[in-house]
Amino acid sequence: MDTTISAIPRKPKDGQIMIEVKHLYKSFGKIHVLQDFNLTLHRQENLVVLGKSGSGKSVLIKCIIGLLKPDKGSIIVLGESVPDLNEEKLDQVRMKIGFLFQGNALYDSMTVRENLEFPLRRHTVNYSQDQINELVAEALENVGLPHTTEMMPSELSGGMLKRVALARTLILKPEIILYDEPTTGLDPVTAREIDKLIVALQKKYHTASIIITHDMHCVKNTADRVALLLNGRCYTEGTYKELENAEDPKIKQFFE
Ligand SMILES: Nc1ncnc2c1ncn2[C@@H]1O[C@H](COP(=O)(O)OP(=O)(O)OP(=O)(O)O)[C@@H](O)[C@H]1O
């Protein structure tokens, strides 16, 4: 019996494609990281890219946001071909994408408010101070930390820092959020809270997300669909349940 899962994408909830990666190749010298990698992210979908350490998850994300140039292949983000964009156009596309970095990337010398104001001040829209205050308050409310506005990052726990970083990601109301190992380094209770938050925000803002992780609890709790990155390719994709029930040892190893 063939127990591998078909790599044909399931029918999306609605047809809109937010990110489409086709036949992507990226090598560093003799290290062939991505080889004919394919991925599609649909609107309102949480897609987990699951892969072992060093499998190329970060390289994939960097290609998607234009920080790395692929050797071959196409990357369409919100209708734009990322490798062909100049810096100005790339910035416009990046404005619509939120990133949650592993290290949170908050400025230690700035208060929570200042950290959240930062992306707003860089934005092409000129927000009034009242609008900025409202957006900061809303973003912190969304992550359950309305009381931290004037605090410094050093006064916050790991879980709180992650929430603040997420609030900063949300403040520009991105259409897509890219999560880089959102639960790494957090205790299990806090990690599960972050999972819940990811799903709650997806429901509230109808965002599409790519979540790269090897935390299987996070995968189970957040993924509408899982793409397995193995040997540079999307080896298979399916729901968590489908992959969990697969007999293929290459898939099984992730669930043991
Ligand atoms: N700029 C670079 N120059 C050379 N090699 C690189 C570069 N960036 C990544 N690599 C190599 O590409 C491979 C994939 O790295 P990547 O960081 O994407 O893995 P990952 O799946 O994100 O791993 P982890 O889960 O540990 O973060 C690794 O072998 C890494 O050494």
The ligand as a Gaussian input file, in Angstrom:
#p B3LYP/6-31G(d) Opt

LIG

0 1
 N       24.762000      32.661000       3.917000
 C       25.099000      31.371000       3.939000
 N       26.276000      30.963000       3.451000
 C       26.617000      29.661000       3.442000
 N       25.829000      28.677000       3.894000
 C       24.646000      29.014000       4.378000
 C       24.197000      30.372000       4.434000
 N       22.963000      30.404000       4.973000
 C       22.642000      29.120000       5.246000
 N       23.636000      28.289000       4.898000
 C       23.630000      26.819000       5.023000
 O       22.375000      26.355000       4.531000
 C       21.938000      25.227000       5.278000
 C       20.505000      25.499000       5.766000
 O       20.523000      26.511000       6.756000
 P       19.213000      27.099000       7.433000
 O       19.663000      28.147000       8.384000
 O       18.231000      27.485000       6.397000
 O       18.660000      25.826000       8.214000
 P       17.363000      25.738000       9.151000
 O       16.517000      24.638000       8.609000
 O       16.733000      27.073000       9.292000
 O       18.037000      25.277000      10.524000
 P       17.634000      25.573000      12.057000
 O       16.347000      24.815000      12.304000
 O       18.768000      24.983000      12.827000
 O       17.491000      27.054000      12.245000
 C       22.951000      25.026000       6.386000
 O       23.818000      24.007000       5.982000
 C       23.665000      26.347000       6.468000
 O       24.985000      26.178000       6.904000

